[in-house]
């Protein structure tokens, strides 16, 4: 009886974000997000971008080992598990990027000497993985009720060999691209929280990608708002 | 380079702070800023920051507003830090603008002074019991904080017992401390919770809903079977009925109440009352 109740209660919010204001080739893939789907973590969320899917769980504010505690703020830990195999160096570096983004946004000073742990599991990877991880982490932190000063989202851009900008690239587009740039933006003033780039690009191209990412983040934040409103409208 | 600038300007225009009054009952997201009633008068209908002329320039009467859970003071405004519905309560008597808070759904408990909680005794060290309340740290409970306890007459508390008590010290910097007596020294229902029964965990929002003054769920449950029930603000409920089967039924009903509408609930109650 319990599982059925939980299945009924899961709120699925799906929005197809068709296009961004720019032109062909700059559209974001279909988004879907589901919150509160795991029973053990304090907050959980599953974020889908096209075929890329990441499951996030947040535990906190919880007990922390004395060796890891910080006297005046919460210790934030991020664990990223790949779909197959053991976590390696690439996962460690992504964990660090996500942790730095979360630390900029989470009000850790409200919970000193505690730990907030974000566990991310890659369910399927079809491009823009880091952006999807960031989005899932943000939704899971909101679901857990961790106090934050803003929401954040991740957007990936890929630059072709002839300079065309593609937002939210698939893995094929990422492989063929000259440069892949991922940005984390906050919701209050679309400020840049984190950027991770790979490949060759010029300064003006960077600015162009950043502007495109800021425009695209509007759609992501609107999707967050609608999905959260749907969740609270049920209660 | 003009592109990013123009794009940024659009966003800033869109993220202007809204008046708290207009957002009451709506879902607010972390990062939003809310204006208090006194400030929006100052902003004026034209938005040009016109202020009425007053003879006494410095004597603006400030309305004192209490910032509840989910909100932080940010300069003159309120910053939303959790996602949920914005609520407001008028002040009962006297001055003040009342309380604003965000009603959010959460599973994790953070100790708050004055809250009554159910804890599990995890350790006995010297004069203090360590009690797990579901927060980030175990709370400490002195053996003298029970009714009628003296140094010679120690309370009979073992590791693994359930305790119903309230917090006297609970802030972010110190270890939480709880007691099982009220300010007059009487137990008032607090203390060790008896044998048998079932302890289970629900979300904090459900506890608040069940403890609201006009909650029908508890009245209906009471009509079903005779029962004893204890609610802890940390999301824990202890329930005991005559038989184990009845106890389990009650536990399942209370857990499921979160997701059911009142019609579904009435159906289930009527079905149980028949059988």
HADDOCK unambig.tbl for C-alpha pairs under 7 A between the chains (distance, minus, plus):
assign (segid A and resid 5 and name CA) (segid B and resid 256 and name CA) 6.83 0.50 0.50
assign (segid A and resid 5 and name CA) (segid B and resid 259 and name CA) 6.90 0.50 0.50
assign (segid A and resid 9 and name CA) (segid B and resid 259 and name CA) 5.96 0.50 0.50
assign (segid A and resid 42 and name CA) (segid B and resid 107 and name CA) 5.43 0.50 0.50
assign (segid A and resid 42 and name CA) (segid B and resid 108 and name CA) 5.87 0.50 0.50
assign (segid A and resid 61 and name CA) (segid B and resid 136 and name CA) 5.93 0.50 0.50
assign (segid A and resid 62 and name CA) (segid B and resid 135 and name CA) 6.48 0.50 0.50
assign (segid A and resid 62 and name CA) (segid B and resid 136 and name CA) 4.13 0.50 0.50
assign (segid A and resid 63 and name CA) (segid B and resid 136 and name CA) 4.48 0.50 0.50
assign (segid A and resid 63 and name CA) (segid B and resid 137 and name CA) 5.99 0.50 0.50
assign (segid A and resid 110 and name CA) (segid B and resid 172 and name CA) 6.61 0.50 0.50
assign (segid A and resid 111 and name CA) (segid B and resid 172 and name CA) 5.80 0.50 0.50
assign (segid A and resid 112 and name CA) (segid B and resid 172 and name CA) 6.43 0.50 0.50
assign (segid A and resid 112 and name CA) (segid B and resid 173 and name CA) 6.80 0.50 0.50
assign (segid A and resid 114 and name CA) (segid B and resid 136 and name CA) 6.10 0.50 0.50
assign (segid A and resid 142 and name CA) (segid B and resid 82 and name CA) 6.89 0.50 0.50
assign (segid A and resid 142 and name CA) (segid B and resid 83 and name CA) 6.46 0.50 0.50
assign (segid A and resid 144 and name CA) (segid B and resid 106 and name CA) 5.97 0.50 0.50
assign (segid A and resid 144 and name CA) (segid B and resid 107 and name CA) 6.99 0.50 0.50
assign (segid A and resid 145 and name CA) (segid B and resid 82 and name CA) 5.94 0.50 0.50
assign (segid A and resid 145 and name CA) (segid B and resid 106 and name CA) 5.70 0.50 0.50
assign (segid A and resid 146 and name CA) (segid B and resid 82 and name CA) 6.98 0.50 0.50
assign (segid A and resid 147 and name CA) (segid B and resid 81 and name CA) 4.89 0.50 0.50
assign (segid A and resid 147 and name CA) (segid B and resid 82 and name CA) 5.46 0.50 0.50
assign (segid A and resid 148 and name CA) (segid B and resid 30 and name CA) 6.01 0.50 0.50
assign (segid A and resid 148 and name CA) (segid B and resid 81 and name CA) 4.96 0.50 0.50
assign (segid A and resid 148 and name CA) (segid B and resid 82 and name CA) 6.66 0.50 0.50
assign (segid A and resid 149 and name CA) (segid B and resid 30 and name CA) 5.91 0.50 0.50
assign (segid A and resid 149 and name CA) (segid B and resid 31 and name CA) 5.03 0.50 0.50
assign (segid A and resid 149 and name CA) (segid B and resid 81 and name CA) 5.58 0.50 0.50
assign (segid A and resid 150 and name CA) (segid B and resid 30 and name CA) 5.01 0.50 0.50
assign (segid A and resid 150 and name CA) (segid B and resid 31 and name CA) 3.90 0.50 0.50
assign (segid A and resid 151 and name CA) (segid B and resid 30 and name CA) 6.16 0.50 0.50
assign (segid A and resid 151 and name CA) (segid B and resid 31 and name CA) 6.60 0.50 0.50
assign (segid A and resid 188 and name CA) (segid B and resid 15 and name CA) 6.74 0.50 0.50
assign (segid A and resid 188 and name CA) (segid B and resid 31 and name CA) 5.96 0.50 0.50
assign (segid A and resid 189 and name CA) (segid B and resid 11 and name CA) 6.56 0.50 0.50
assign (segid A and resid 189 and name CA) (segid B and resid 12 and name CA) 6.05 0.50 0.50
assign (segid A and resid 211 and name CA) (segid B and resid 4 and name CA) 5.05 0.50 0.50
assign (segid A and resid 229 and name CA) (segid B and resid 27 and name CA) 5.98 0.50 0.50
